């Protein structure tokens, strides 16, 4: 019998998507599975759906907890998983029938302890078609999967090659990956990050990896949720995007010094991405200011007055937009210097152009960005 794969699915208010997700996992050609549905305090019918799936298939287990976030839910799954191998699937996504079998074959053939697969982005219409197909018991995506000529081509490398060639090139997701359990025994998701938790999880895995295989197959279907975090207005938690890259850069510097320029480039881009979100706020903060000031008040110890520091950046709740701007500016400046002239060449052309503008005139940059995006 092949080794048991534990598939961990964090669930929070996912009643619209959950059945499609679970059905796609249970329809896998690799059948030696346990499916851990971790209900993170859902307030809709998600828990009831989880119970229905447990009754339908003995491979499904339900774990319950008070709402504590996706990282906590995944950690709960890791603690309770029995499998020799671990995979993560988000509740609004689904996987094609041959994904886990292909990854397991590749992992054993290459002697790897982690296999990274590709993914395809799907919208609501395709998700609805797939959900109907799975509910009828006739998943049609197998044809799509096997139709890709290069679906099972793979490249195997050491952890440093993976870090430089893939992780720091934007492949910072924990889903679409099959892990050997030995990699994860001492690794857990950070619960103090709301963005970037996947990145730090993978960075923390690096010391325990021996060989990593990257497959070209795209058998994980990633649902583009336009109501998700990446499409929502700026909020205080977006600053974690910068924080996680700072943490990653520090850890990678100790493991693979040759990868530091790439990590610095990622930090620089993250700072400008967050600044771009900040620029899209209404100039007077109307409609968001109260929420963000409250968030900033909690993060800064609840100070209620405005004062100035030695860096000229405003202090206190009253100027939350300015404070976040200066935090972005500081992170971008540190990364820019660390990159140096040679390292800056690895930045995309757009960042090489707009980066200096942001560094030398951050307020003007936000104003120009706001106008440009408004016209688009």
C-alpha positions as CSV (number, residue, x, y, z in Angstrom):
1,X,0.0,0.0,0.0
2,X,1.3,3.5,-0.9
3,X,1.8,5.9,1.9
4,X,-1.1,7.8,3.4
5,X,-1.6,11.4,2.3
6,X,-3.3,13.8,4.7
7,X,-5.0,16.6,2.9
8,X,-5.6,19.6,5.1
9,X,-8.5,22.0,4.2
10,X,-9.0,25.1,6.4
11,X,-12.7,26.0,6.3
12,X,-14.2,29.4,7.2
13,X,-17.7,30.4,5.9
14,X,-17.1,28.4,2.7
15,X,-20.5,26.8,2.2
16,X,-20.6,28.0,-1.4
17,X,-17.4,26.3,-2.4
18,X,-16.7,23.5,0.0
19,X,-18.5,20.6,-1.6
20,X,-16.7,21.1,-4.9
21,X,-13.4,21.2,-3.1
22,X,-14.0,18.0,-1.0
23,X,-15.5,16.1,-3.9
24,X,-12.4,16.8,-6.0
25,X,-10.1,15.5,-3.3
26,X,-12.2,12.3,-2.8
27,X,-12.2,11.8,-6.6
28,X,-8.4,11.5,-6.7
29,X,-7.0,8.5,-8.5
30,X,-4.7,8.2,-5.5
31,X,-7.2,6.8,-2.9
32,X,-5.1,6.3,0.3
33,X,-6.1,9.6,1.8
34,X,-7.4,11.3,4.9
35,X,-9.2,14.6,4.4
36,X,-8.9,16.9,7.5
37,X,-11.6,19.6,7.4
38,X,-10.7,22.2,10.0
39,X,-13.7,24.4,10.7
40,X,-12.3,27.7,11.9
41,X,-15.4,28.9,13.7
42,X,-17.6,29.2,10.7
43,X,-20.9,31.1,11.1
44,X,-22.6,29.7,8.0
45,X,-23.5,26.1,7.1
46,X,-19.9,25.0,6.5
47,X,-19.8,22.9,9.7
48,X,-23.0,21.1,8.7
49,X,-21.6,20.4,5.3
50,X,-18.4,19.0,6.8
51,X,-20.5,16.6,8.9
52,X,-22.3,15.5,5.8
53,X,-19.0,14.7,4.1
54,X,-17.8,12.8,7.2
55,X,-21.0,10.6,7.0
56,X,-20.5,10.0,3.3
57,X,-16.8,8.9,3.3
58,X,-14.9,7.5,6.2
59,X,-11.7,9.2,4.9
60,X,-13.0,12.6,5.9
61,X,-12.5,13.9,9.5
62,X,-13.8,17.1,11.0
63,X,-11.8,19.2,13.4
64,X,-13.4,22.2,15.1
65,X,-11.9,25.3,16.7
66,X,-12.8,28.9,17.6
67,X,-12.1,31.4,14.8
68,X,-8.3,31.9,14.9
69,X,-7.4,32.3,11.2
70,X,-6.1,30.2,8.4
71,X,-2.7,29.6,9.9
72,X,-4.1,28.3,13.1
73,X,-6.4,26.0,11.2
74,X,-3.6,24.6,9.1
75,X,-1.5,24.1,12.3
76,X,-4.4,22.2,13.9
77,X,-4.5,20.0,10.8
78,X,-0.8,19.3,11.0
79,X,-1.1,18.3,14.7
80,X,-3.8,15.8,13.9
81,X,-2.7,14.5,10.6
82,X,-1.7,10.8,10.4
83,X,-0.2,10.7,6.9
84,X,3.4,10.2,5.9
85,X,2.7,13.0,3.3
86,X,0.9,16.3,3.6
87,X,-1.0,18.5,1.1
88,X,-3.0,21.7,1.6
89,X,-6.1,22.7,-0.4
90,X,-8.0,25.9,0.2
91,X,-11.8,25.4,0.6
92,X,-12.7,27.6,-2.4
93,X,-10.3,25.7,-4.8
94,X,-10.3,22.2,-6.2
95,X,-7.8,19.7,-7.7
96,X,-7.9,17.6,-10.8
97,X,-8.2,13.8,-10.4
98,X,-4.6,12.9,-11.1
99,X,-2.8,15.6,-9.1
100,X,-1.9,13.7,-6.0
101,X,-1.0,10.5,-7.8
102,X,1.3,12.3,-10.2
103,X,3.0,14.2,-7.3
104,X,3.5,11.0,-5.3
105,X,5.0,9.2,-8.3
106,X,7.3,12.1,-8.9
107,X,8.3,12.4,-5.2
108,X,9.3,8.7,-5.1
109,X,11.0,8.6,-8.5
110,X,13.1,11.7,-7.8
111,X,13.9,10.9,-4.2
112,X,12.5,14.4,-3.2
113,X,10.8,15.4,0.0
114,X,8.7,18.2,-1.6
115,X,7.0,18.4,-5.0
116,X,5.7,21.7,-6.2
117,X,3.0,21.6,-8.9
118,X,1.6,24.3,-11.0
119,X,-1.9,25.8,-10.9
120,X,-4.5,27.3,-13.2
121,X,-6.5,30.4,-12.3
122,X,-10.2,30.0,-12.7
123,X,-13.2,32.3,-12.4
124,X,-16.7,31.9,-11.2
125,X,-18.1,30.5,-14.4
126,X,-15.6,27.6,-14.5
127,X,-16.0,27.0,-10.8
128,X,-19.8,26.7,-11.2
129,X,-19.4,24.3,-14.2
130,X,-16.9,22.1,-12.2
131,X,-19.1,22.1,-9.2
132,X,-22.0,20.8,-11.3
133,X,-19.8,18.2,-12.9
134,X,-18.6,16.9,-9.5
135,X,-22.0,16.8,-8.1
136,X,-23.1,14.6,-10.9
137,X,-20.1,12.3,-10.3
138,X,-18.6,13.0,-13.7
139,X,-15.6,15.3,-13.3
140,X,-14.6,16.5,-16.8
141,X,-11.3,18.0,-15.9
142,X,-9.3,14.8,-16.4
143,X,-9.4,15.5,-20.2
144,X,-7.9,18.9,-19.6
145,X,-5.2,17.5,-17.3
146,X,-4.0,14.7,-19.6
147,X,-4.2,17.0,-22.6
148,X,-1.2,19.0,-21.6
149,X,1.8,17.6,-23.4
150,X,4.3,18.7,-20.7
151,X,2.0,18.0,-17.8
152,X,4.4,15.6,-16.0
153,X,7.8,17.2,-17.0
154,X,9.7,17.9,-13.8
155,X,13.0,19.5,-12.6
156,X,14.7,18.4,-9.4
157,X,17.1,20.7,-7.4
158,X,18.6,21.3,-4.0
159,X,16.9,23.7,-1.6
160,X,19.1,26.6,-2.5
161,X,18.2,26.2,-6.2
162,X,14.5,26.1,-5.2
163,X,14.8,29.2,-3.0
164,X,16.5,31.2,-5.7
165,X,14.7,29.9,-8.7
166,X,11.2,29.5,-7.5
167,X,10.4,30.7,-3.9
168,X,12.0,34.1,-4.5
169,X,10.5,34.3,-8.0
170,X,7.0,34.5,-6.6
171,X,6.1,30.8,-5.9
172,X,5.2,31.5,-2.3
173,X,2.1,29.3,-2.0
174,X,1.8,26.3,0.3
175,X,-1.0,24.7,-1.8
176,X,-0.4,22.6,-5.0
177,X,2.5,21.1,-3.0
178,X,3.0,17.5,-1.7
179,X,5.3,17.5,1.3
180,X,7.0,14.5,2.9
181,X,6.0,14.6,6.6
182,X,9.6,14.7,7.8
183,X,10.0,18.2,6.3
184,X,7.1,19.5,8.5
185,X,7.8,17.9,11.8
186,X,9.4,21.1,13.2
187,X,7.6,23.7,11.1
188,X,4.3,25.5,11.7
189,X,2.5,28.4,10.2
190,X,3.1,31.8,11.9
191,X,-0.1,33.0,13.5
192,X,1.1,36.6,13.8
193,X,1.0,37.2,10.1
194,X,-2.2,37.9,8.1
195,X,-0.4,38.1,4.8
196,X,2.8,36.2,3.9
197,X,2.2,33.2,6.2
198,X,2.7,30.8,3.3
199,X,6.0,32.4,2.4
200,X,7.4,32.1,5.9
201,X,6.2,28.6,6.2
202,X,8.2,27.6,3.1
203,X,11.2,29.6,4.2
204,X,11.1,27.8,7.6
205,X,11.0,24.4,5.7
206,X,14.2,25.1,3.8
207,X,16.7,23.7,6.4
208,X,14.8,20.4,6.5
209,X,14.7,19.8,2.7
210,X,17.1,17.7,0.7
211,X,15.7,17.7,-2.8
212,X,12.8,19.6,-4.3
213,X,11.0,18.7,-7.5
214,X,9.0,21.2,-9.5
215,X,6.4,19.8,-11.9
216,X,5.0,21.7,-14.9
217,X,1.5,20.2,-14.5
218,X,-1.3,22.6,-13.6
219,X,-3.7,20.4,-11.8
220,X,-4.6,22.7,-8.9
221,X,-7.5,25.0,-9.7
222,X,-7.1,28.3,-7.9
223,X,-10.4,30.3,-7.7
224,X,-9.9,34.0,-8.2
225,X,-12.2,35.4,-5.5
226,X,-12.7,39.1,-6.3
227,X,-13.9,39.6,-2.7
228,X,-10.6,38.2,-1.4
229,X,-7.8,40.2,0.3
230,X,-5.8,40.9,-2.8
231,X,-8.8,42.7,-4.3
232,X,-9.9,44.7,-1.2
233,X,-8.9,48.2,-0.3
234,X,-5.9,49.0,1.9
235,X,-6.1,48.0,5.5
236,X,-3.6,47.9,8.3
237,X,-2.9,44.1,7.9
238,X,-1.4,44.8,4.4
239,X,1.8,46.0,6.2
240,X,2.4,42.3,6.9
241,X,3.4,42.0,3.2
242,X,6.5,44.1,4.0
243,X,7.1,42.4,7.4
244,X,7.1,38.9,6.0
245,X,9.6,39.8,3.3
246,X,11.9,41.4,6.0
247,X,11.7,38.2,8.0
248,X,12.3,36.0,5.0
249,X,15.3,38.1,3.8
250,X,16.9,37.8,7.3
251,X,16.4,34.0,7.4
252,X,17.5,33.4,3.8
253,X,20.7,35.5,4.4
254,X,21.7,33.0,7.1
255,X,21.0,30.0,4.8
256,X,21.9,31.1,1.3
257,X,23.8,34.4,1.1
258,X,23.8,34.2,-2.7
259,X,20.0,34.6,-2.6
260,X,20.0,37.9,-0.6
261,X,19.7,40.2,-3.7
262,X,16.6,38.3,-4.8
263,X,15.1,38.6,-1.4
264,X,15.9,42.3,-1.3
265,X,14.2,42.7,-4.7
266,X,11.1,41.0,-3.4
267,X,11.0,43.3,-0.4
268,X,11.4,46.4,-2.6
269,X,8.5,45.2,-4.8
270,X,6.4,44.4,-1.8
271,X,6.9,47.9,-0.4
272,X,5.8,49.5,-3.6
273,X,2.8,47.2,-4.0
274,X,1.6,48.2,-0.5
275,X,2.2,51.8,-1.2
276,X,0.1,51.4,-4.3
277,X,-2.8,50.1,-2.2
278,X,-2.3,53.0,0.1
279,X,-2.5,55.4,-2.8
280,X,-5.9,54.2,-3.8
281,X,-7.4,55.3,-0.5
282,X,-9.6,58.5,-0.8
283,X,-7.3,61.4,-0.2
284,X,-9.1,62.5,3.0
285,X,-9.4,58.9,4.1
286,X,-13.2,59.1,4.2
287,X,-14.9,55.8,4.5
288,X,-11.8,54.0,5.8
289,X,-10.1,56.3,8.2
290,X,-12.0,55.3,11.3
291,X,-11.2,51.7,10.8
292,X,-7.6,52.2,10.0
293,X,-7.0,54.7,12.8
294,X,-8.5,52.1,15.2
295,X,-6.2,49.4,13.8
296,X,-3.2,51.7,14.0
297,X,-4.2,52.7,17.5
298,X,-4.1,49.0,18.5
299,X,-0.7,48.4,16.8
300,X,0.9,51.6,18.3
301,X,-0.3,51.0,21.9
302,X,-3.4,53.2,21.6
303,X,-1.7,56.6,21.4
304,X,-4.3,59.3,20.5
305,X,-2.3,62.4,19.8
306,X,-0.2,63.4,16.8
307,X,3.5,64.3,17.2
308,X,6.6,64.2,15.0
309,X,9.6,61.9,15.2
310,X,13.2,62.6,14.1
311,X,12.5,61.1,10.7
312,X,9.7,63.7,10.1
313,X,7.0,61.1,9.9
314,X,3.9,61.9,11.8
315,X,3.0,60.0,15.0
316,X,-0.3,58.8,16.4
317,X,-3.7,57.8,15.1
318,X,-4.5,61.1,13.3
319,X,-2.2,60.5,10.4
320,X,-2.4,56.8,9.8
321,X,-1.9,57.2,6.0
322,X,1.3,59.1,6.5
323,X,2.6,56.6,8.9
324,X,2.0,53.7,6.6
325,X,3.6,55.7,3.8
326,X,6.8,56.2,5.7
327,X,6.9,52.6,6.7
328,X,6.7,51.6,3.0
329,X,9.3,54.3,2.2
330,X,11.8,53.0,4.8
331,X,11.5,49.4,3.7
332,X,11.9,50.3,0.0
333,X,14.9,52.5,0.8
334,X,16.7,49.7,2.8
335,X,16.0,47.2,0.0
336,X,17.2,49.7,-2.7
337,X,20.5,50.2,-1.0
338,X,21.0,46.6,-0.4
339,X,20.4,45.8,-4.0
340,X,23.0,48.2,-5.3
341,X,23.4,49.1,-9.0
342,X,24.0,45.6,-10.2
343,X,21.1,44.0,-8.1
344,X,18.6,46.6,-9.3
345,X,18.9,45.1,-12.8
346,X,16.9,42.1,-11.7
347,X,13.9,44.3,-10.9
348,X,11.2,44.4,-13.6
349,X,11.6,47.5,-15.8
350,X,8.5,49.2,-14.3
351,X,10.0,49.0,-10.8
352,X,13.3,50.4,-12.0
353,X,11.5,53.4,-13.3
354,X,8.9,54.1,-10.6
355,X,11.1,53.0,-7.7
356,X,13.4,56.1,-7.7
357,X,10.3,58.3,-8.0
358,X,8.8,56.8,-4.8
359,X,12.1,57.0,-3.0
360,X,12.7,60.7,-3.7
361,X,9.1,62.0,-3.7
362,X,6.8,59.5,-1.9
363,X,3.9,61.8,-1.4
364,X,4.0,62.9,-5.0
365,X,4.2,59.2,-6.0
366,X,1.0,58.4,-4.1
367,X,-0.8,61.3,-5.7
368,X,0.3,60.4,-9.2
369,X,-0.5,56.8,-8.7
370,X,-4.0,57.7,-7.4
371,X,-4.7,59.8,-10.5
372,X,-3.3,57.2,-12.9
373,X,-5.3,54.3,-11.4
374,X,-8.4,56.6,-11.3
375,X,-8.2,57.2,-15.0
376,X,-7.8,53.5,-15.7
